[in-house]
Amino acid sequence: MRHAGLIAGAAAAALVAAGAITYAVAGDDGGGRTPSAESADAGFARDMAVHHQQAVEMSYVVRDRTKDEEVRRLAYDIAQTQANQRGMMLGWLDLWGLPKVSSEPPMTWMDMGGMASGKDGALMPGMATNSEMKKLGELSGKQAEVFYLQLMTDHHKGGVHMAEGCVARCQVGVEKRLAQGMVEAQQSEISLMADMLKERGATPRP
């Protein structure tokens, strides 16, 4: 199928970017300084780890709800890539000796602490609500495929916005490079998912 190479390519690019930074120490390109708990570096690592975890969950849910190999392949690639990246971000917080949770609202490091109220479980822009996650687990076949692609498109848009915030604000070079890799890979997948939705007679949500 023509999308197979695109899916694999996007996932491979993200994993190469991830693999290239696993050697790095916490202070890479940051002058040896450990980020503070209130820094953009720590805030991005904490928030994106939460954001990624939901993408992993959604992807495993849809793999159980459809037999479509194209969607199952995309979901697997997203789950593996984002689980890998999440592990690195949590690892950095450990290396920096910083907490994995904050008393401040999500995205405070982007001066956007009031963007999401957490209503129905949507902690950050782009995240699915608890009701949407429940609905995804109840659908099957084409309906599950379309809803997953729509949810993940929204999720990626929120993720790209956050990653761009890290590229602009983070100080640790290795983290900025990971964030830039996220931007590029997720933008590619957004375009791919638009094509996949069109093939199924659907469109991204407004």
Buried (B, 14 or more C-beta within 10 A) or exposed (E): EEBEEBBEBBBBBBBEBBEEBEEBEBBBEBEEEBBEBEBBBBBBBBBBBBBBBBBBBBBBBBBEBBEBEBBBBBBBBBBBBBBBBBBBBBBBBEEBEBEEEBEEBBBBBBEBEEBBEEEEBBBBBBBBBEEBBEBBBEBEEBBBBBBBBBBBBBBBBBBBBBBBBBBEBBBBBBBBBBBBBBBBBBBBBBEBBBEBBEEBEBEBEE
